[in-house]
Amino acid sequence: MLASYTILYADDEEQTRENIGEILSLFCKKVYLAKDGKEALQIFQNNTIDIAIFDIEMPYFNGLEVCEQIREFNQKIPLVIATAYTDTEYFFKSR
């Protein structure tokens, strides 16, 4: 199902980023990994991305800020926020 998709995954935790990247690469055509929001935006702007997944808390731009910037250019791309936080304020902002 995901075999034709290009995924962008951004997470500032290196081990998590690498592990998730390995798993996604088993199912997807191409996986781009970013260590922070700034790098994620650069990858997005320079590549064709079908689905983007962001950690909610990252350096430079958090996942919500990255999503807001992407929405200025692309209203249809699926954006996913991943987090280990239990702060409900973040959850309400991500709608």
C-alpha positions, 0 to 999 in steps of 0.5 A, spaced: 500 500 500 505 504 501 510 502 496 509 508 491 509 513 497 515 518 499 515 519 506 518 525 510 519 523 518 522 528 523 524 527 530 530 530 534 531 523 538 536 520 533 535 513 535 527 513 534 529 517 528 533 511 525 529 506 528 522 509 525 526 510 518 528 503 518 521 500 519 518 505 514 523 504 508 521 496 508 514 499 506 515 505 502 519 507 496 523 513 499 524 515 506 527 522 508 529 523 515 530 530 518 533 531 525 529 538 526 524 542 524 528 546 519 531 540 516 524 537 515 522 544 511 528 544 507 527 537 505 520 538 504 521 544 499 526 540 495 523 533 494 516 530 492 513 528 499 507 524 499 506 523 507 510 527 512 510 525 520 513 530 525 515 529 532 511 535 536 517 537 539 523 539 535 529 544 535 528 550 530 521 549 529 516 544 532 512 539 529 506 544 529 510 550 526 512 545 520 505 543 519 503 550 519 508 552 514 507 546 509 499 548 509 501 554 506 504 551 500 500 544 500 493 543 503 492 536 501 498 532 503 497 528 509 501 530 516 501 526 522 504 529 529 507 523 533 509 525 540 510 521 547 508 528 551 501 527 554 500 535 554 493 536 552 494 543 550 499 540 544 493 536 542 488 541 541 493 545 537 494 540 532 487 539 530 
